[in-house]
Amino acid sequence: MSEQTPRLELVSRIVTAYVSGNAVAASALDGLLRDVDRALAGLAQQTTVEISKPSPAEVRASIRPDGLVSFEDGRIYKALRRHLTTRGLTPEAYRAKWGLPVDYPLVSADYSARRSKISHAISRRREASGRLAAE
């Protein structure tokens, strides 16, 4: 099986899918097949895309009190861990991919403070209920 066979199969699948949902004149099929083939050939020749690392100013700007800006999709998250997991990244891999420092936070300051207050309130309630049970 040559290298051409998988590409020709892809071309036929793409064109078949396109033609099944769009009206295409029979005379235009030849051009459509060539265009799709050229596009796939161009993709095969491209090398891997180099990800530009954020500047130190962009890294600082991504750390906000209310959330962290993800370099993966540009959205703001209170905590990055779940977002990274859905993209198949560990925190270490994310930091390495984007050239972030080892101490780059994964949780926003506001969210961390709020969770800390909740944790302290729960432990105070447990201590108080333990004192009542001991009396």
N, CA, C and O atoms as CSV, one atom per row, in Angstrom:
chain,resi,resn,atom,element,x,y,z
A,1,MET,N,N,0.855,-1.182,0.000
A,1,MET,CA,C,0.000,0.000,0.000
A,1,MET,C,C,0.896,1.239,0.000
A,1,MET,O,O,1.779,1.380,0.846
A,2,SER,N,N,0.662,2.111,-0.939
A,2,SER,CA,C,1.492,3.306,-1.042
A,2,SER,C,C,1.006,4.402,-0.114
A,2,SER,O,O,-0.061,4.304,0.493
A,3,GLU,N,N,1.814,5.450,-0.017
A,3,GLU,CA,C,1.451,6.597,0.823
A,3,GLU,C,C,0.243,7.330,0.241
A,3,GLU,O,O,-0.503,7.979,0.974
A,4,GLN,N,N,0.050,7.228,-1.073
A,4,GLN,CA,C,-1.054,7.893,-1.751
A,4,GLN,C,C,-2.407,7.308,-1.358
A,4,GLN,O,O,-3.392,8.042,-1.274
A,5,THR,N,N,-2.474,5.987,-1.114
A,5,THR,CA,C,-3.745,5.323,-0.864
A,5,THR,C,C,-4.514,5.939,0.297
A,5,THR,O,O,-5.698,6.233,0.132
A,6,PRO,N,N,-3.905,6.152,1.470
A,6,PRO,CA,C,-4.676,6.768,2.552
A,6,PRO,C,C,-5.179,8.174,2.180
A,6,PRO,O,O,-6.295,8.549,2.538
A,7,ARG,N,N,-4.363,8.935,1.471
A,7,ARG,CA,C,-4.797,10.281,1.097
A,7,ARG,C,C,-5.942,10.216,0.098
A,7,ARG,O,O,-6.896,10.987,0.205
A,8,LEU,N,N,-5.867,9.316,-0.865
A,8,LEU,CA,C,-6.958,9.177,-1.833
A,8,LEU,C,C,-8.245,8.738,-1.148
A,8,LEU,O,O,-9.337,9.177,-1.509
A,9,GLU,N,N,-8.103,7.871,-0.160
A,9,GLU,CA,C,-9.278,7.436,0.592
A,9,GLU,C,C,-9.878,8.612,1.362
A,9,GLU,O,O,-11.097,8.779,1.400
A,10,LEU,N,N,-9.021,9.421,1.973
A,10,LEU,CA,C,-9.504,10.610,2.679
A,10,LEU,C,C,-10.190,11.580,1.729
A,10,LEU,O,O,-11.240,12.135,2.051
A,11,VAL,N,N,-9.595,11.783,0.558
A,11,VAL,CA,C,-10.185,12.685,-0.439
A,11,VAL,C,C,-11.584,12.197,-0.804
A,11,VAL,O,O,-12.537,12.976,-0.834
A,12,SER,N,N,-11.696,10.900,-1.080
A,12,SER,CA,C,-13.007,10.374,-1.480
A,12,SER,C,C,-14.026,10.493,-0.357
A,12,SER,O,O,-15.188,10.811,-0.611
A,13,ARG,N,N,-13.610,10.243,0.876
A,13,ARG,CA,C,-14.543,10.373,2.010
A,13,ARG,C,C,-14.992,11.819,2.201
A,13,ARG,O,O,-16.173,12.083,2.427
A,14,ILE,N,N,-14.053,12.750,2.110
A,14,ILE,CA,C,-14.379,14.166,2.307
A,14,ILE,C,C,-15.314,14.650,1.209
A,14,ILE,O,O,-16.312,15.315,1.485
A,15,VAL,N,N,-14.989,14.317,-0.037
A,15,VAL,CA,C,-15.826,14.761,-1.156
A,15,VAL,C,C,-17.198,14.102,-1.086
A,15,VAL,O,O,-18.206,14.759,-1.343
A,16,THR,N,N,-17.254,12.821,-0.745
A,16,THR,CA,C,-18.537,12.131,-0.613
A,16,THR,C,C,-19.400,12.791,0.454
A,16,THR,O,O,-20.594,13.003,0.244
A,17,ALA,N,N,-18.808,13.112,1.584
A,17,ALA,CA,C,-19.554,13.768,2.658
A,17,ALA,C,C,-20.042,15.141,2.221
A,17,ALA,O,O,-21.171,15.528,2.522
A,18,TYR,N,N,-19.203,15.868,1.520
A,18,TYR,CA,C,-19.584,17.207,1.066
A,18,TYR,C,C,-20.709,17.131,0.041
A,18,TYR,O,O,-21.680,17.882,0.130
A,19,VAL,N,N,-20.585,16.234,-0.928
A,19,VAL,CA,C,-21.576,16.115,-1.997
A,19,VAL,C,C,-22.913,15.604,-1.453
A,19,VAL,O,O,-23.968,15.949,-1.986
A,20,SER,N,N,-22.877,14.789,-0.402
A,20,SER,CA,C,-24.134,14.264,0.149
A,20,SER,C,C,-24.973,15.358,0.798
A,20,SER,O,O,-26.184,15.198,0.943
A,21,GLY,N,N,-24.359,16.447,1.184
A,21,GLY,CA,C,-25.115,17.528,1.826
A,21,GLY,C,C,-25.202,18.797,1.004
A,21,GLY,O,O,-25.844,19.755,1.435
A,22,ASN,N,N,-24.581,18.839,-0.159
A,22,ASN,CA,C,-24.567,20.039,-0.989
A,22,ASN,C,C,-24.818,19.666,-2.445
A,22,ASN,O,O,-24.405,18.602,-2.905
A,23,ALA,N,N,-25.491,20.543,-3.153
A,23,ALA,CA,C,-25.727,20.330,-4.581
A,23,ALA,C,C,-24.465,20.713,-5.341
A,23,ALA,O,O,-24.028,21.862,-5.291
A,24,VAL,N,N,-23.876,19.737,-6.052
A,24,VAL,CA,C,-22.654,19.960,-6.813
A,24,VAL,C,C,-22.878,19.420,-8.226
A,24,VAL,O,O,-23.326,18.287,-8.407
A,25,ALA,N,N,-22.563,20.238,-9.210
A,25,ALA,CA,C,-22.704,19.796,-10.599
A,25,ALA,C,C,-21.665,18.728,-10.898
A,25,ALA,O,O,-20.558,18.755,-10.360
A,26,ALA,N,N,-22.030,17.789,-11.758
A,26,ALA,CA,C,-21.118,16.699,-12.116
A,26,ALA,C,C,-19.825,17.238,-12.721
A,26,ALA,O,O,-18.757,16.661,-12.517
A,27,SER,N,N,-19.915,18.328,-13.455
A,27,SER,CA,C,-18.719,18.902,-14.076
A,27,SER,C,C,-17.773,19.521,-13.044
A,27,SER,O,O,-16.593,19.716,-13.334
A,28,ALA,N,N,-18.272,19.831,-11.849
A,28,ALA,CA,C,-17.454,20.453,-10.809
A,28,ALA,C,C,-16.759,19.434,-9.918
A,28,ALA,O,O,-15.883,19.790,-9.129
A,29,LEU,N,N,-17.151,18.151,-10.042
A,29,LEU,CA,C,-16.563,17.128,-9.162
A,29,LEU,C,C,-15.059,16.981,-9.367
A,29,LEU,O,O,-14.311,16.826,-8.402
A,30,ASP,N,N,-14.614,17.030,-10.624
A,30,ASP,CA,C,-13.183,16.882,-10.904
A,30,ASP,C,C,-12.377,17.970,-10.185
A,30,ASP,O,O,-11.358,17.676,-9.560
A,31,GLY,N,N,-12.821,19.199,-10.271
A,31,GLY,CA,C,-12.136,20.314,-9.610
A,31,GLY,C,C,-12.192,20.188,-8.099
A,31,GLY,O,O,-11.219,20.494,-7.411
A,32,LEU,N,N,-13.331,19.736,-7.577
A,32,LEU,CA,C,-13.482,19.557,-6.132
A,32,LEU,C,C,-12.517,18.490,-5.623
A,32,LEU,O,O,-11.882,18.655,-4.581
A,33,LEU,N,N,-12.417,17.387,-6.381
A,33,LEU,CA,C,-11.484,16.325,-5.988
A,33,LEU,C,C,-10.041,16.836,-5.976
A,33,LEU,O,O,-9.283,16.540,-5.052
A,34,ARG,N,N,-9.667,17.598,-6.996
A,34,ARG,CA,C,-8.306,18.142,-7.057
A,34,ARG,C,C,-8.041,19.112,-5.904
A,34,ARG,O,O,-6.981,19.069,-5.279
A,35,ASP,N,N,-9.017,19.991,-5.626
A,35,ASP,CA,C,-8.842,20.979,-4.550
A,35,ASP,C,C,-8.647,20.299,-3.200
A,35,ASP,O,O,-7.768,20.682,-2.428
A,36,VAL,N,N,-9.465,19.292,-2.919
A,36,VAL,CA,C,-9.353,18.580,-1.647
A,36,VAL,C,C,-8.024,17.833,-1.583
A,36,VAL,O,O,-7.374,17.817,-0.538
A,37,ASP,N,N,-7.614,17.217,-2.690
A,37,ASP,CA,C,-6.343,16.502,-2.730
A,37,ASP,C,C,-5.171,17.458,-2.482
A,37,ASP,O,O,-4.257,17.135,-1.724
A,38,ARG,N,N,-5.199,18.640,-3.124
A,38,ARG,CA,C,-4.132,19.632,-2.912
A,38,ARG,C,C,-4.092,20.103,-1.458
A,38,ARG,O,O,-3.024,20.278,-0.872
A,39,ALA,N,N,-5.279,20.301,-0.897
A,39,ALA,CA,C,-5.339,20.755,0.498
A,39,ALA,C,C,-4.738,19.707,1.432
A,39,ALA,O,O,-3.973,20.049,2.334
A,40,LEU,N,N,-5.074,18.449,1.226
A,40,LEU,CA,C,-4.519,17.389,2.071
A,40,LEU,C,C,-3.016,17.224,1.847
A,40,LEU,O,O,-2.272,16.968,2.793
A,41,ALA,N,N,-2.572,17.370,0.608
A,41,ALA,CA,C,-1.136,17.279,0.324
A,41,ALA,C,C,-0.387,18.402,1.034
A,41,ALA,O,O,0.701,18.188,1.569
A,42,GLY,N,N,-0.966,19.588,1.039
A,42,GLY,CA,C,-0.350,20.723,1.741
A,42,GLY,C,C,-0.271,20.484,3.238
A,42,GLY,O,O,0.720,20.835,3.878
A,43,LEU,N,N,-1.318,19.886,3.794
A,43,LEU,CA,C,-1.302,19.575,5.226
A,43,LEU,C,C,-0.237,18.542,5.550
A,43,LEU,O,O,0.410,18.624,6.594
A,44,ALA,N,N,-0.049,17.571,4.667
A,44,ALA,CA,C,0.939,16.523,4.906
A,44,ALA,C,C,2.354,17.087,4.884
A,44,ALA,O,O,3.235,16.560,5.563
A,45,GLN,N,N,2.587,18.146,4.117
A,45,GLN,CA,C,3.920,18.722,4.010
A,45,GLN,C,C,4.247,19.683,5.133
A,45,GLN,O,O,5.415,19.993,5.365
A,46,GLN,N,N,3.228,20.156,5.830
A,46,GLN,CA,C,3.485,21.109,6.912
A,46,GLN,C,C,4.200,20.409,8.054
A,46,GLN,O,O,3.930,19.251,8.370
A,47,THR,N,N,5.106,21.133,8.652
A,47,THR,CA,C,5.788,20.605,9.827
A,47,THR,C,C,4.976,20.987,11.055
A,47,THR,O,O,3.991,21.719,10.957
A,48,THR,N,N,5.388,20.498,12.186
A,48,THR,CA,C,4.661,20.805,13.405
A,48,THR,C,C,4.698,22.304,13.675
A,48,THR,O,O,5.681,22.982,13.375
A,49,VAL,N,N,3.620,22.799,14.239
A,49,VAL,CA,C,3.509,24.224,14.527
A,49,VAL,C,C,4.254,24.536,15.811
A,49,VAL,O,O,4.069,23.860,16.823
A,50,GLU,N,N,5.081,25.540,15.774
A,50,GLU,CA,C,5.827,25.971,16.953
A,50,GLU,C,C,4.923,26.872,17.800
A,50,GLU,O,O,4.399,27.873,17.311
A,51,ILE,N,N,4.751,26.516,19.048
A,51,ILE,CA,C,3.929,27.307,19.957
A,51,ILE,C,C,4.804,28.418,20.521
A,51,ILE,O,O,5.876,28.169,21.073
A,52,SER,N,N,4.324,29.646,20.372
A,52,SER,CA,C,5.105,30.750,20.924
A,52,SER,C,C,4.848,30.837,22.425
A,52,SER,O,O,3.704,30.849,22.879
A,53,LYS,N,N,5.916,30.897,23.164
A,53,LYS,CA,C,5.826,30.970,24.616
A,53,LYS,C,C,5.381,32.372,25.015
A,53,LYS,O,O,5.785,33.355,24.393
A,54,PRO,N,N,4.544,32.467,26.056
A,54,PRO,CA,C,4.110,33.790,26.507
A,54,PRO,C,C,5.270,34.565,27.136
A,54,PRO,O,O,6.183,33.985,27.723
A,55,SER,N,N,5.207,35.871,26.999
A,55,SER,CA,C,6.231,36.724,27.603
A,55,SER,C,C,6.006,36.783,29.111
A,55,SER,O,O,4.923,36.439,29.585
A,56,PRO,N,N,7.013,37.215,29.872
A,56,PRO,CA,C,6.816,37.350,31.317
A,56,PRO,C,C,5.636,38.268,31.665
A,56,PRO,O,O,4.940,38.036,32.654
A,57,ALA,N,N,5.413,39.297,30.862
A,57,ALA,CA,C,4.270,40.197,31.116
A,57,ALA,C,C,2.954,39.459,30.898
A,57,ALA,O,O,2.000,39.664,31.649
A,58,GLU,N,N,2.890,38.599,29.875
A,58,GLU,CA,C,1.664,37.833,29.621
A,58,GLU,C,C,1.420,36.809,30.720
A,58,GLU,O,O,0.275,36.546,31.089
A,59,VAL,N,N,2.498,36.234,31.242
A,59,VAL,CA,C,2.359,35.278,32.344
A,59,VAL,C,C,1.798,35.993,33.565
A,59,VAL,O,O,0.876,35.493,34.210
A,60,ARG,N,N,2.355,37.170,33.890
A,60,ARG,CA,C,1.852,37.936,35.041
A,60,ARG,C,C,0.387,38.336,34.830
A,60,ARG,O,O,-0.415,38.272,35.762
A,61,ALA,N,N,0.041,38.744,33.616
A,61,ALA,CA,C,-1.329,39.179,33.324
A,61,ALA,C,C,-2.318,38.014,33.384
A,61,ALA,O,O,-3.508,38.233,33.612
A,62,SER,N,N,-1.848,36.788,33.184
A,62,SER,CA,C,-2.744,35.635,33.206
A,62,SER,C,C,-3.159,35.246,34.627
A,62,SER,O,O,-4.116,34.495,34.816
A,63,ILE,N,N,-2.440,35.759,35.618
A,63,ILE,CA,C,-2.745,35.455,37.021
A,63,ILE,C,C,-3.561,36.609,37.574
A,63,ILE,O,O,-3.028,37.678,37.874
A,64,ARG,N,N,-4.873,36.379,37.707
A,64,ARG,CA,C,-5.772,37.412,38.211
A,64,ARG,C,C,-6.343,36.934,39.547
A,64,ARG,O,O,-6.393,35.730,39.799
A,65,PRO,N,N,-6.767,37.846,40.391
A,65,PRO,CA,C,-7.323,37.413,41.683
A,65,PRO,C,C,-8.568,36.536,41.522
A,65,PRO,O,O,-8.776,35.602,42.296
A,66,ASP,N,N,-9.391,36.839,40.518
A,66,ASP,CA,C,-10.656,36.114,40.348
A,66,ASP,C,C,-10.531,34.878,39.463
A,66,ASP,O,O,-11.471,34.087,39.397
A,67,GLY,N,N,-9.411,34.687,38.785
A,67,GLY,CA,C,-9.246,33.517,37.929
A,67,GLY,C,C,-7.922,33.536,37.200
A,67,GLY,O,O,-7.197,34.531,37.200
A,68,LEU,N,N,-7.624,32.397,36.572
A,68,LEU,CA,C,-6.393,32.251,35.807
A,68,LEU,C,C,-6.758,32.111,34.330
A,68,LEU,O,O,-7.658,31.350,33.976
A,69,VAL,N,N,-6.068,32.835,33.490
A,69,VAL,CA,C,-6.312,32.746,32.053
A,69,VAL,C,C,-5.539,31.551,31.517
A,69,VAL,O,O,-4.324,31.460,31.690
A,70,SER,N,N,-6.248,30.633,30.864
A,70,SER,CA,C,-5.609,29.449,30.289
A,70,SER,C,C,-4.913,29.825,28.990
A,70,SER,O,O,-5.485,30.518,28.149
A,71,PHE,N,N,-3.683,29.367,28.831
A,71,PHE,CA,C,-2.964,29.590,27.578
A,71,PHE,C,C,-3.439,28.611,26.507
A,71,PHE,O,O,-3.098,28.767,25.335
A,72,GLU,N,N,-4.215,27.613,26.895
A,72,GLU,CA,C,-4.754,26.647,25.939
A,72,GLU,C,C,-5.907,27.238,25.132
A,72,GLU,O,O,-5.946,27.092,23.910
A,73,ASP,N,N,-6.845,27.905,25.806
A,73,ASP,CA,C,-8.012,28.425,25.092
A,73,ASP,C,C,-8.345,29.889,25.393
A,73,ASP,O,O,-9.294,30.432,24.828
A,74,GLY,N,N,-7.585,30.524,26.268
A,74,GLY,CA,C,-7.795,31.942,26.553
A,74,GLY,C,C,-8.947,32.239,27.497
A,74,GLY,O,O,-9.244,33.406,27.754
A,75,ARG,N,N,-9.595,31.223,28.010
A,75,ARG,CA,C,-10.709,31.433,28.944
A,75,ARG,C,C,-10.184,31.551,30.373
A,75,ARG,O,O,-9.055,31.160,30.669
A,76,ILE,N,N,-11.025,32.097,31.251
A,76,ILE,CA,C,-10.652,32.291,32.652
A,76,ILE,C,C,-11.239,31.163,33.491
A,76,ILE,O,O,-12.417,30.827,33.365
A,77,TYR,N,N,-10.410,30.588,34.343
A,77,TYR,CA,C,-10.821,29.492,35.217
A,77,TYR,C,C,-10.436,29.801,36.660
A,77,TYR,O,O,-9.397,30.409,36.918
A,78,LYS,N,N,-11.288,29.375,37.602
A,78,LYS,CA,C,-10.953,29.509,39.024
A,78,LYS,C,C,-9.839,28.540,39.380
A,78,LYS,O,O,-8.940,28.857,40.158
A,79,ALA,N,N,-9.920,27.341,38.788
A,79,ALA,CA,C,-8.900,26.310,38.990
A,79,ALA,C,C,-8.617,25.661,37.637
A,79,ALA,O,O,-9.545,25.352,36.890
A,80,LEU,N,N,-7.351,25.455,37.324
A,80,LEU,CA,C,-6.966,24.941,36.010
A,80,LEU,C,C,-6.894,23.416,35.931
A,80,LEU,O,O,-6.918,22.866,34.830
A,81,ARG,N,N,-6.808,22.730,37.048
A,81,ARG,CA,C,-6.525,21.292,37.026
A,81,ARG,C,C,-7.540,20.505,36.185
A,81,ARG,O,O,-7.130,19.715,35.334
A,82,ARG,N,N,-8.842,20.693,36.394
A,82,ARG,CA,C,-9.846,19.941,35.634
A,82,ARG,C,C,-9.778,20.308,34.148
A,82,ARG,O,O,-9.880,19.439,33.283
A,83,HIS,N,N,-9.606,21.589,33.863
A,83,HIS,CA,C,-9.487,22.053,32.478
A,83,HIS,C,C,-8.309,21.367,31.789
A,83,HIS,O,O,-8.425,20.933,30.643
A,84,LEU,N,N,-7.193,21.272,32.474
A,84,LEU,CA,C,-6.011,20.639,31.895
A,84,LEU,C,C,-6.229,19.146,31.695
A,84,LEU,O,O,-5.796,18.582,30.690
A,85,THR,N,N,-6.894,18.510,32.641
A,85,THR,CA,C,-7.164,17.079,32.550
A,85,THR,C,C,-8.014,16.771,31.324
A,85,THR,O,O,-7.769,15.777,30.640
A,86,THR,N,N,-9.010,17.607,31.034
A,86,THR,CA,C,-9.855,17.364,29.860
A,86,THR,C,C,-9.059,17.503,28.574
A,86,THR,O,O,-9.458,16.966,27.540
A,87,ARG,N,N,-7.950,18.211,28.620
A,87,ARG,CA,C,-7.106,18.377,27.432
A,87,ARG,C,C,-5.927,17.400,27.433
A,87,ARG,O,O,-5.049,17.477,26.574
A,88,GLY,N,N,-5.915,16.481,28.406
A,88,GLY,CA,C,-4.876,15.464,28.453
A,88,GLY,C,C,-3.539,15.983,28.948
A,88,GLY,O,O,-2.495,15.424,28.612
A,89,LEU,N,N,-3.557,17.042,29.740
A,89,LEU,CA,C,-2.315,17.625,30.242
A,89,LEU,C,C,-2.237,17.498,31.759
A,89,LEU,O,O,-3.246,17.612,32.455
A,90,THR,N,N,-1.047,17.264,32.255
A,90,THR,CA,C,-0.798,17.351,33.687
A,90,THR,C,C,-0.354,18.787,33.966
A,90,THR,O,O,0.037,19.495,33.037
A,91,PRO,N,N,-0.403,19.230,35.213
A,91,PRO,CA,C,0.088,20.576,35.516
A,91,PRO,C,C,1.541,20.769,35.078
A,91,PRO,O,O,1.910,21.835,34.587
A,92,GLU,N,N,2.361,19.729,35.260
A,92,GLU,CA,C,3.772,19.830,34.881
A,92,GLU,C,C,3.921,19.965,33.361
A,92,GLU,O,O,4.735,20.751,32.877
A,93,ALA,N,N,3.127,19.190,32.619
A,93,ALA,CA,C,3.187,19.252,31.155
A,93,ALA,C,C,2.702,20.610,30.650
A,93,ALA,O,O,3.261,21.156,29.699
A,94,TYR,N,N,1.654,21.158,31.289
A,94,TYR,CA,C,1.136,22.477,30.915
A,94,TYR,C,C,2.207,23.548,31.135
A,94,TYR,O,O,2.447,24.391,30.271
A,95,ARG,N,N,2.841,23.498,32.298
A,95,ARG,CA,C,3.892,24.480,32.591
A,95,ARG,C,C,5.053,24.358,31.607
A,95,ARG,O,O,5.593,25.365,31.148
A,96,ALA,N,N,5.432,23.122,31.286
A,96,ALA,CA,C,6.540,22.906,30.345
A,96,ALA,C,C,6.156,23.350,28.937
A,96,ALA,O,O,6.956,23.981,28.246
A,97,LYS,N,N,4.946,23.028,28.510
A,97,LYS,CA,C,4.487,23.376,27.161
A,97,LYS,C,C,4.522,24.880,26.927
A,97,LYS,O,O,4.918,25.340,25.856
A,98,TRP,N,N,4.107,25.640,27.933
A,98,TRP,CA,C,4.009,27.090,27.787
A,98,TRP,C,C,5.179,27.837,28.402
A,98,TRP,O,O,5.195,29.068,28.393
A,99,GLY,N,N,6.164,27.116,28.937
A,99,GLY,CA,C,7.343,27.758,29.510
A,99,GLY,C,C,7.029,28.553,30.766
A,99,GLY,O,O,7.598,29.622,30.993
A,100,LEU,N,N,6.126,28.030,31.579
A,100,LEU,CA,C,5.722,28.717,32.808
A,100,LEU,C,C,6.622,28.300,33.960
A,100,LEU,O,O,7.173,27.200,33.954
A,101,PRO,N,N,6.772,29.179,34.955
A,101,PRO,CA,C,7.610,28.821,36.108
A,101,PRO,C,C,6.998,27.670,36.904
A,101,PRO,O,O,5.794,27.426,36.833
A,102,VAL,N,N,7.825,26.978,37.649
A,102,VAL,CA,C,7.381,25.833,38.453
A,102,VAL,C,C,6.338,26.243,39.482
A,102,VAL,O,O,5.459,25.452,39.822
A,103,ASP,N,N,6.429,27.474,39.981
A,103,ASP,CA,C,5.487,27.931,41.011
A,103,ASP,C,C,4.250,28.628,40.421
A,103,ASP,O,O,3.526,29.306,41.149
A,104,TYR,N,N,4.000,28.470,39.107
A,104,TYR,CA,C,2.820,29.064,38.489
A,104,TYR,C,C,1.581,28.453,39.147
A,104,TYR,O,O,1.463,27.228,39.199
A,105,PRO,N,N,0.647,29.283,39.655
A,105,PRO,CA,C,-0.499,28.739,40.392
A,105,PRO,C,C,-1.503,28.028,39.489
A,105,PRO,O,O,-1.631,28.347,38.307
A,106,LEU,N,N,-2.208,27.063,40.066
A,106,LEU,CA,C,-3.269,26.363,39.351
A,106,LEU,C,C,-4.642,26.725,39.896
A,106,LEU,O,O,-5.661,26.285,39.363
A,107,VAL,N,N,-4.672,27.532,40.963
A,107,VAL,CA,C,-5.920,27.955,41.580
A,107,VAL,C,C,-5.840,29.455,41.811
A,107,VAL,O,O,-4.808,29.968,42.246
A,108,SER,N,N,-6.938,30.166,41.518
A,108,SER,CA,C,-6.939,31.618,41.713
A,108,SER,C,C,-6.905,31.956,43.205
A,108,SER,O,O,-7.333,31.158,44.038
A,109,ALA,N,N,-6.402,33.127,43.530
A,109,ALA,CA,C,-6.255,33.551,44.927
A,109,ALA,C,C,-7.610,33.663,45.628
A,109,ALA,O,O,-7.760,33.212,46.764
A,110,ASP,N,N,-8.603,34.266,44.951
A,110,ASP,CA,C,-9.932,34.421,45.559
A,110,ASP,C,C,-10.569,33.063,45.856
A,110,ASP,O,O,-11.128,32.855,46.933
A,111,TYR,N,N,-10.482,32.149,44.904
A,111,TYR,CA,C,-11.072,30.830,45.082
A,111,TYR,C,C,-10.370,30.074,46.205
A,111,TYR,O,O,-11.022,29.406,47.008
A,112,SER,N,N,-9.055,30.178,46.263
A,112,SER,CA,C,-8.290,29.517,47.308
A,112,SER,C,C,-8.657,30.071,48.689
A,112,SER,O,O,-8.816,29.309,49.643
A,113,ALA,N,N,-8.791,31.393,48.793
A,113,ALA,CA,C,-9.160,32.011,50.071
A,113,ALA,C,C,-10.568,31.584,50.499
A,113,ALA,O,O,-10.807,31.306,51.674
A,114,ARG,N,N,-11.499,31.534,49.534
A,114,ARG,CA,C,-12.869,31.132,49.849
A,114,ARG,C,C,-12.903,29.681,50.332
A,114,ARG,O,O,-13.585,29.373,51.309
A,115,ARG,N,N,-12.182,28.799,49.666
A,115,ARG,CA,C,-12.140,27.395,50.077
A,115,ARG,C,C,-11.473,27.245,51.447
A,115,ARG,O,O,-11.862,26.387,52.240
A,116,SER,N,N,-10.470,28.081,51.721
A,116,SER,CA,C,-9.802,28.042,53.012
A,116,SER,C,C,-10.769,28.439,54.134
A,116,SER,O,O,-10.793,27.801,55.186
A,117,LYS,N,N,-11.561,29.486,53.913
A,117,LYS,CA,C,-12.555,29.912,54.910
A,117,LYS,C,C,-13.567,28.812,55.177
A,117,LYS,O,O,-13.933,28.564,56.326
A,118,ILE,N,N,-14.015,28.160,54.131
A,118,ILE,CA,C,-14.986,27.068,54.291
A,118,ILE,C,C,-14.363,25.934,55.098
A,118,ILE,O,O,-15.008,25.377,55.987
A,119,SER,N,N,-13.127,25.593,54.796
A,119,SER,CA,C,-12.434,24.522,55.505
A,119,SER,C,C,-12.268,24.853,56.988
A,119,SER,O,O,-12.473,23.997,57.848
A,120,HIS,N,N,-11.895,26.106,57.281
A,120,HIS,CA,C,-11.746,26.519,58.687
A,120,HIS,C,C,-13.082,26.484,59.412
A,120,HIS,O,O,-13.146,26.066,60.568
A,121,ALA,N,N,-14.140,26.913,58.756
A,121,ALA,CA,C,-15.469,26.890,59.373
A,121,ALA,C,C,-15.894,25.458,59.688
A,121,ALA,O,O,-16.467,25.197,60.746
A,122,ILE,N,N,-15.620,24.546,58.787
A,122,ILE,CA,C,-15.969,23.144,59.014
A,122,ILE,C,C,-15.180,22.581,60.187
A,122,ILE,O,O,-15.741,21.883,61.032
A,123,SER,N,N,-13.878,22.877,60.247
A,123,SER,CA,C,-13.073,22.337,61.349
A,123,SER,C,C,-13.487,22.957,62.685
A,123,SER,O,O,-13.450,22.276,63.709
A,124,ARG,N,N,-13.884,24.248,62.696
A,124,ARG,CA,C,-14.367,24.858,63.947
A,124,ARG,C,C,-15.654,24.195,64.409
A,124,ARG,O,O,-15.846,23.966,65.603
A,125,ARG,N,N,-16.549,23.883,63.450
A,125,ARG,CA,C,-17.791,23.191,63.807
A,125,ARG,C,C,-17.497,21.810,64.366
A,125,ARG,O,O,-18.136,21.379,65.326
A,126,ARG,N,N,-16.542,21.118,63.780
A,126,ARG,CA,C,-16.185,19.788,64.272
A,126,ARG,C,C,-15.601,19.862,65.687
A,126,ARG,O,O,-15.913,19.039,66.547
A,127,GLU,N,N,-14.736,20.880,65.907
A,127,GLU,CA,C,-14.167,21.049,67.240
A,127,GLU,C,C,-15.257,21.362,68.253
A,127,GLU,O,O,-15.261,20.822,69.359
A,128,ALA,N,N,-16.188,22.244,67.866
A,128,ALA,CA,C,-17.264,22.611,68.778
A,128,ALA,C,C,-18.158,21.422,69.064
A,128,ALA,O,O,-18.555,21.219,70.212
A,129,SER,N,N,-18.488,20.632,68.056
A,129,SER,CA,C,-19.346,19.470,68.290
A,129,SER,C,C,-18.594,18.413,69.101
A,129,SER,O,O,-19.214,17.660,69.851
A,130,GLY,N,N,-17.281,18.347,68.962
A,130,GLY,CA,C,-16.480,17.404,69.753
A,130,GLY,C,C,-16.447,17.818,71.217
A,130,GLY,O,O,-16.478,16.961,72.101
A,131,ARG,N,N,-16.385,19.128,71.490
A,131,ARG,CA,C,-16.392,19.622,72.861
A,131,ARG,C,C,-17.750,19.351,73.510
A,131,ARG,O,O,-17.823,18.970,74.678
A,132,LEU,N,N,-18.816,19.551,72.746
A,132,LEU,CA,C,-20.161,19.295,73.293
A,132,LEU,C,C,-20.342,17.816,73.613
A,132,LEU,O,O,-20.957,17.472,74.622
A,133,ALA,N,N,-19.827,16.963,72.787
A,133,ALA,CA,C,-19.973,15.509,73.018
A,133,ALA,C,C,-19.145,15.096,74.237
A,133,ALA,O,O,-19.532,14.175,74.956
A,134,ALA,N,N,-18.016,15.758,74.480
A,134,ALA,CA,C,-17.154,15.403,75.610
A,134,ALA,C,C,-17.745,15.864,76.929
A,134,ALA,O,O,-17.433,15.297,77.976
A,135,GLU,N,N,-18.593,16.884,76.896
A,135,GLU,CA,C,-19.153,17.432,78.150
A,135,GLU,C,C,-20.272,16.636,78.691
A,135,GLU,O,O,-20.829,16.982,79.733
